[in-house]
Amino acid sequence: MPIFAPFRALRYRADHDLSLVTAPPYDVLNNNDRSNLMSLHPRNVVAVDLPVGDNPYATAAATLATWRSEGVLQLDARPSFTLYRMSFLDACGDRRNTVGVIGALEVVDEGAGGVLPHERTTPKAKTDRLDLTRATRANLSPVWGLSLREQLTDALIAAGELLGEFVDDDGVTHRVERVDDPTRVRSIASLVSSAPVLIADGHHRYAIARTYRDEMRGTPLAEAASTTMTYVGELVEQQLSIAAIHRLYRGITADELRNVVSAKFDIRPVSGSVTTRIISEMSERGSLCLVDGSHAGWWLTPKPGAFAGLRDLDSDRLEAALRTIDHEVAYQHGFDEVIAQLDAGHAAVAVFIRPTSIAEIRRTADERLLMPPKSTFFTPKLRTGLVIRPLDA
């Protein structure tokens, strides 16, 4: 089972408004997002986590060092865990309250057990996060892990020392609390280390942590590099809000796509232009929804027995239905975002899919299987900058 340990965290000094200096994860931000965040506060964490310039990684390292020397970022006196609570309205309008713990999770080799992959990853350049880690010698944003340990949530309910709380632009309340009492620290570490952890989000960051660990062997950073900063929550319904990541197709027309999938799906036209109402209707109908560039749509309902032996995943069903034809696929969450991609001509056709169930995620973990790429989109996203883990502390 994996090591899960406290660490001495770098945190913004208490006089900083966390709503102004923290940011969404780097991989959901574009250049305009970065500019807007920097306009909120010159010391917003994106200056380090998403650096720019001729030598961005050196700039990030210098900025981080300056903030530390100036006391903008302050190091905890002793190792701690950070409780991270979020309160929000889910897609159904229900109030949700979640809690997880940020600590240092062991970096294990692929297939070694203890820390499990959740889905197959798509090819992606990994040098950016690796170069940033090399330059800053820090974990700047946490990997998101799901613990198979029952009752972990119960152990995290009691409050720690409140460090900050704010509401973001999406109405999500973020709250962080420090836990450095030795007895409770040992209890949390023992619980998380007693069961496998499934990587939910941050597969690429976890992969580069392996590379960095190997590079640091035999150096003063070897021990620190053997773990990476990770948020761990319990894999249970009440602790997770999951959205779908929809499919965008190029190199194939809407007509061609319908013809191919008709072998596996019953196809019926959507009445009128496609709007956000289809998202709730998909679950009611048990269907997917294909949309073309004119916003015309078709319900795709799996034929009885067409996907026998497959898991209960729309992503699996689409892969199976399209296996015989060449195509390019891209991934996008959010209804408006998908329609914008179609309107911009970045894809010829889209297929909206339904969110993956908690039961299927659990079964996949228990059976040590992998989901297709981009099967789940966990929300709300964790903020970067609430906790930084220096590897040279």
C-alpha positions as CSV (number, residue, x, y, z in Angstrom):
1,M,0.0,0.0,0.0
2,P,1.3,3.5,-0.7
3,I,3.1,5.8,1.7
4,F,1.1,9.0,2.4
5,A,3.0,11.5,4.5
6,P,2.7,15.1,5.8
7,F,5.0,17.8,4.6
8,R,6.1,21.3,5.4
9,A,3.9,23.4,3.2
10,L,4.5,26.7,1.6
11,R,1.4,28.9,2.0
12,Y,0.5,32.5,1.2
13,R,1.0,34.9,4.1
14,A,-2.2,35.4,6.0
15,D,-2.8,39.0,4.7
16,H,-3.3,37.7,1.1
17,D,-6.8,37.1,-0.2
18,L,-6.8,33.5,-1.5
19,S,-9.5,34.4,-4.0
20,L,-7.1,36.7,-5.7
21,V,-3.8,34.7,-5.6
22,T,-5.0,31.2,-6.3
23,A,-6.1,29.8,-9.7
24,P,-7.8,26.9,-11.4
25,P,-5.5,24.2,-12.7
26,Y,-3.0,25.2,-15.4
27,D,-4.5,22.7,-17.9
28,V,-7.9,24.4,-18.0
29,L,-6.5,27.9,-18.5
30,N,-5.8,29.8,-21.7
31,N,-3.8,33.0,-22.2
32,N,-6.7,35.3,-21.5
33,D,-7.5,33.4,-18.3
34,R,-3.9,33.9,-17.2
35,S,-4.0,37.6,-18.0
36,N,-7.2,38.0,-16.1
37,L,-5.8,36.2,-13.0
38,M,-2.6,38.3,-13.1
39,S,-4.8,41.4,-13.2
40,L,-6.4,40.3,-9.9
41,H,-3.1,40.3,-8.1
42,P,0.6,40.5,-9.3
43,R,1.5,37.6,-7.1
44,N,-1.2,35.2,-8.4
45,V,0.2,31.7,-8.5
46,V,-0.1,31.5,-12.3
47,A,3.1,33.6,-12.4
48,V,4.9,30.5,-11.2
49,D,2.6,27.7,-12.3
50,L,2.0,29.0,-15.8
51,P,5.1,31.1,-16.6
52,V,5.8,33.0,-19.8
53,G,8.7,34.6,-21.4
54,D,11.9,33.6,-23.2
55,N,13.0,31.4,-20.3
56,P,9.7,30.7,-18.5
57,Y,11.0,27.9,-16.2
58,A,13.9,30.0,-14.9
59,T,11.5,32.9,-14.5
60,A,9.2,30.7,-12.4
61,A,12.0,29.5,-10.2
62,A,13.2,33.1,-9.6
63,T,9.7,34.3,-8.9
64,L,9.1,31.5,-6.4
65,A,12.5,32.2,-4.7
66,T,11.7,35.9,-4.5
67,W,8.3,35.3,-2.9
68,R,9.8,33.0,-0.4
69,S,12.6,35.5,0.5
70,E,10.1,38.3,0.8
71,G,7.8,36.3,3.0
72,V,4.9,36.3,0.5
73,L,5.0,32.5,0.9
74,Q,5.8,31.2,4.3
75,L,6.9,27.7,5.3
76,D,5.0,25.7,7.9
77,A,7.0,25.2,11.1
78,R,6.4,21.5,11.0
79,P,5.0,18.8,8.7
80,S,1.2,19.0,8.3
81,F,-1.7,17.7,6.3
82,T,-4.2,20.1,4.7
83,L,-7.9,19.5,4.8
84,Y,-9.6,20.8,1.7
85,R,-13.3,21.3,1.8
86,M,-15.6,22.4,-1.1
87,S,-19.2,23.4,-1.0
88,F,-21.1,23.8,-4.3
89,L,-24.3,23.1,-6.2
90,D,-24.0,20.1,-8.5
91,A,-25.4,19.8,-12.0
92,C,-28.8,18.7,-10.5
93,G,-28.9,21.8,-8.3
94,D,-28.2,19.9,-5.1
95,R,-25.9,21.3,-2.4
96,R,-22.8,19.1,-2.1
97,N,-20.1,19.3,0.6
98,T,-16.8,17.4,0.0
99,V,-13.6,17.0,2.0
100,G,-10.2,15.5,1.1
101,V,-6.7,15.7,2.5
102,I,-3.5,17.0,0.8
103,G,-0.3,15.2,1.6
104,A,2.7,13.5,-0.1
105,L,1.7,10.3,-1.9
106,E,4.3,7.7,-2.8
107,V,5.4,7.6,-6.5
108,V,5.3,4.0,-7.6
109,D,6.2,2.4,-10.9
110,E,3.5,1.6,-13.4
111,G,1.9,-1.7,-12.5
112,A,3.5,-1.9,-9.1
113,G,0.2,-1.6,-7.2
114,G,-0.8,0.7,-4.4
115,V,-1.4,3.7,-6.7
116,L,-3.6,2.8,-9.6
117,P,-4.3,4.5,-12.9
118,H,-7.9,5.3,-13.6
119,E,-8.0,5.6,-17.4
120,R,-5.7,5.3,-20.4
121,T,-3.9,8.5,-21.1
122,T,-3.7,10.2,-24.5
123,P,-0.3,11.1,-25.9
124,K,0.8,14.4,-24.5
125,A,4.0,16.3,-24.2
126,K,5.2,15.9,-20.6
127,T,8.2,18.1,-20.6
128,D,6.4,21.3,-19.5
129,R,5.5,20.1,-16.0
130,L,8.8,18.2,-15.7
131,D,10.8,21.2,-16.7
132,L,8.8,23.3,-14.2
133,T,9.4,20.8,-11.4
134,R,13.2,20.7,-12.3
135,A,13.4,24.5,-12.2
136,T,11.3,25.2,-9.1
137,R,12.0,22.1,-7.1
138,A,8.4,22.2,-6.0
139,N,5.0,20.5,-6.5
140,L,2.8,23.4,-7.4
141,S,-0.6,21.7,-7.9
142,P,-1.9,18.5,-6.4
143,V,-2.7,15.2,-8.3
144,W,-6.3,14.1,-7.4
145,G,-6.5,10.7,-5.9
146,L,-9.4,8.6,-4.8
147,S,-8.9,6.3,-1.8
148,L,-10.5,2.9,-1.6
149,R,-10.4,3.1,2.2
150,E,-13.8,3.1,3.8
151,Q,-14.5,5.7,6.5
152,L,-11.7,8.0,5.3
153,T,-14.3,10.8,5.1
154,D,-15.3,10.2,8.7
155,A,-11.7,10.8,9.8
156,L,-11.6,14.1,7.9
157,I,-14.8,15.6,9.3
158,A,-13.4,17.2,12.4
159,A,-12.0,20.7,11.6
160,G,-8.4,21.7,11.6
161,E,-6.8,25.1,12.0
162,L,-8.7,27.4,9.5
163,L,-6.3,29.0,7.1
164,G,-8.6,30.5,4.5
165,E,-12.0,30.4,2.9
166,F,-13.4,32.1,-0.2
167,V,-16.1,31.7,-2.9
168,D,-14.9,31.5,-6.5
169,D,-16.6,32.9,-9.6
170,D,-18.6,29.7,-10.1
171,G,-20.0,29.9,-6.6
172,V,-17.8,27.2,-5.2
173,T,-16.7,27.7,-1.6
174,H,-13.1,26.6,-1.0
175,R,-11.9,26.1,2.6
176,V,-8.4,25.0,3.8
177,E,-7.4,23.8,7.3
178,R,-4.1,22.8,8.6
179,V,-3.7,19.6,10.7
180,D,-0.3,19.2,12.4
181,D,-1.3,17.5,15.6
182,P,1.0,14.5,15.7
183,T,-1.7,12.0,16.8
184,R,-4.2,13.0,14.1
185,V,-1.4,13.2,11.5
186,R,-0.4,9.6,12.2
187,S,-4.1,8.5,12.1
188,I,-4.7,10.1,8.7
189,A,-1.4,8.8,7.2
190,S,-2.3,5.3,8.4
191,L,-5.8,5.4,7.0
192,V,-4.7,6.5,3.5
193,S,-1.8,4.2,3.5
194,S,-4.0,1.2,4.3
195,A,-5.7,1.0,0.9
196,P,-5.0,1.6,-2.8
197,V,-5.3,5.1,-4.2
198,L,-6.8,5.6,-7.7
199,I,-5.5,8.5,-9.7
200,A,-8.6,10.5,-10.8
201,D,-7.1,13.6,-12.3
202,G,-3.4,14.5,-12.9
203,H,-2.2,11.3,-14.6
204,H,0.4,13.2,-16.5
205,R,1.7,15.0,-13.4
206,Y,2.0,11.6,-11.7
207,A,3.8,10.2,-14.7
208,I,6.4,13.0,-14.7
209,A,6.8,12.6,-10.9
210,R,8.2,9.1,-11.8
211,T,10.7,10.6,-14.2
212,Y,11.7,13.3,-11.7
213,R,12.0,10.7,-8.9
214,D,14.4,8.6,-11.1
215,E,16.4,11.7,-11.9
216,M,16.8,12.6,-8.3
217,R,18.1,9.3,-7.1
218,G,21.4,9.7,-5.3
219,T,20.9,13.4,-4.7
220,P,19.8,15.4,-1.6
221,L,16.2,15.5,-3.1
222,A,15.9,11.8,-3.5
223,E,13.6,11.3,-0.5
224,A,11.4,14.2,-1.3
225,A,11.1,13.2,-4.9
226,S,9.9,9.7,-4.0
227,T,6.5,11.2,-3.2
228,T,4.3,13.9,-4.9
229,M,1.7,16.3,-3.6
230,T,-1.8,14.7,-3.8
231,Y,-5.3,15.5,-2.8
232,V,-7.0,12.3,-1.5
233,G,-10.7,11.9,-1.1
234,E,-12.8,8.8,-0.5
235,L,-14.2,7.0,-3.5
236,V,-17.9,7.3,-2.5
237,E,-20.9,8.9,-4.1
238,Q,-21.3,11.9,-1.6
239,Q,-17.7,12.9,-2.1
240,L,-17.6,13.2,-5.9
241,S,-19.3,15.2,-8.6
242,I,-18.6,13.8,-12.0
243,A,-19.3,15.4,-15.4
244,A,-18.9,13.9,-18.8
245,I,-16.1,14.7,-21.3
246,H,-17.8,14.8,-24.7
247,R,-16.3,13.7,-28.0
248,L,-15.5,15.9,-31.0
249,Y,-14.7,14.2,-34.3
250,R,-12.7,15.3,-37.4
251,G,-12.0,13.5,-40.6
252,I,-15.5,12.1,-40.7
253,T,-18.9,13.7,-41.5
254,A,-22.0,13.6,-39.4
255,D,-23.6,11.4,-42.0
256,E,-20.7,9.0,-42.1
257,L,-20.6,8.8,-38.3
258,R,-24.4,8.1,-38.1
259,N,-24.0,5.3,-40.7
260,V,-21.2,3.7,-38.8
261,V,-22.8,3.8,-35.4
262,S,-26.2,2.6,-36.7
263,A,-25.0,-0.9,-36.4
264,K,-24.8,-0.6,-32.7
265,F,-27.3,2.2,-31.9
266,D,-30.9,3.0,-32.7
267,I,-30.9,6.5,-34.2
268,R,-33.8,9.1,-33.8
269,P,-33.7,12.8,-34.6
270,V,-33.9,15.3,-31.8
271,S,-36.9,17.6,-32.1
272,G,-35.6,21.1,-33.0
273,S,-32.1,22.5,-32.5
274,V,-30.0,21.0,-29.8
275,T,-29.9,23.0,-26.5
276,T,-28.7,22.3,-23.0
277,R,-31.9,20.4,-22.3
278,I,-30.4,17.3,-24.0
279,I,-28.0,16.8,-21.1
280,S,-30.8,15.8,-18.7
281,E,-32.8,14.1,-21.4
282,M,-29.9,11.8,-22.2
283,S,-30.0,10.3,-18.7
284,E,-33.8,9.9,-18.9
285,R,-33.7,8.3,-22.3
286,G,-30.5,6.2,-21.7
287,S,-29.1,7.7,-24.9
288,L,-26.1,9.6,-26.2
289,C,-26.6,12.6,-28.5
290,L,-24.9,13.2,-31.8
291,V,-24.8,16.9,-33.0
292,D,-23.6,18.3,-36.3
293,G,-22.3,21.8,-37.2
294,S,-25.8,23.2,-37.8
295,H,-26.9,22.1,-34.2
296,A,-29.1,19.4,-35.5
297,G,-29.1,16.3,-33.3
298,W,-29.8,12.6,-33.2
299,W,-30.4,10.4,-30.1
300,L,-28.2,7.3,-30.1
301,T,-29.7,4.6,-28.0
302,P,-27.7,1.3,-27.6
303,K,-29.4,-1.6,-29.3
304,P,-30.2,-4.6,-27.0
305,G,-27.2,-6.8,-26.7
306,A,-25.1,-4.7,-29.0
307,F,-22.5,-4.0,-26.4
308,A,-22.6,-7.3,-24.5
309,G,-19.4,-7.8,-22.5
310,L,-18.5,-4.1,-22.4
311,R,-18.5,-2.1,-19.2
312,D,-21.3,0.4,-18.6
313,L,-19.4,3.3,-20.2
314,D,-20.5,5.5,-23.1
315,S,-16.9,6.1,-23.9
316,D,-16.4,2.3,-24.3
317,R,-19.5,2.0,-26.4
318,L,-18.3,4.8,-28.8
319,E,-14.9,3.2,-29.1
320,A,-16.4,-0.1,-30.0
321,A,-18.9,1.4,-32.5
322,L,-16.2,3.4,-34.3
323,R,-13.4,0.8,-34.3
324,T,-13.8,0.0,-38.0
325,I,-13.4,3.6,-39.4
326,D,-10.6,6.1,-39.4
327,H,-11.3,9.3,-37.5
328,E,-9.7,11.9,-35.2
329,V,-11.2,12.5,-31.8
330,A,-10.8,15.4,-29.4
331,Y,-12.2,15.8,-26.0
332,Q,-14.2,18.7,-24.4
333,H,-16.3,19.1,-21.3
334,G,-19.3,21.4,-21.1
335,F,-22.2,21.8,-23.5
336,D,-21.4,25.4,-24.4
337,E,-17.8,24.6,-24.9
338,V,-18.6,21.7,-27.3
339,I,-21.0,23.9,-29.4
340,A,-18.3,26.6,-29.6
341,Q,-15.9,24.1,-31.0
342,L,-18.4,23.1,-33.7
343,D,-19.2,26.7,-34.5
344,A,-15.5,27.5,-34.9
345,G,-15.1,24.6,-37.3
346,H,-12.7,22.7,-35.1
347,A,-14.8,19.6,-35.5
348,A,-17.4,18.3,-37.9
349,V,-19.6,16.4,-35.4
350,A,-19.8,15.9,-31.7
351,V,-21.2,13.2,-29.5
352,F,-22.4,14.1,-26.0
353,I,-22.0,11.3,-23.5
354,R,-23.3,10.6,-20.0
355,P,-21.2,10.9,-16.9
356,T,-19.5,7.7,-15.6
357,S,-21.1,6.3,-12.5
358,I,-19.4,5.9,-9.2
359,A,-20.2,2.2,-9.3
360,E,-18.4,1.8,-12.5
361,I,-15.3,3.7,-11.3
362,R,-15.2,1.5,-8.2
363,R,-15.6,-1.7,-10.3
364,T,-12.9,-0.5,-12.6
365,A,-10.6,0.1,-9.6
366,D,-11.4,-3.2,-7.9
367,E,-10.8,-5.2,-11.1
368,R,-7.6,-3.2,-11.9
369,L,-9.0,-2.2,-15.3
370,L,-8.5,1.1,-17.3
371,M,-11.2,3.3,-18.7
372,P,-10.9,4.8,-22.2
373,P,-9.1,8.2,-22.2
374,K,-11.1,11.2,-20.9
375,S,-13.9,9.1,-19.4
376,T,-14.5,11.4,-16.4
377,F,-14.3,15.1,-15.5
378,F,-14.2,15.6,-11.8
379,T,-15.7,18.8,-10.5
380,P,-15.2,21.3,-9.0
381,K,-11.5,21.6,-9.9
382,L,-9.0,21.9,-7.1
383,R,-7.4,25.4,-6.8
384,T,-3.7,25.8,-7.3
385,G,-1.9,27.9,-4.8
386,L,-3.7,26.9,-1.6
387,V,-0.7,24.7,-0.8
388,I,2.7,24.4,-2.4
389,R,5.1,21.6,-1.6
390,P,8.8,22.7,-1.7
391,L,11.0,19.6,-2.3
392,D,14.0,21.3,-0.7
393,A,12.3,22.1,2.7
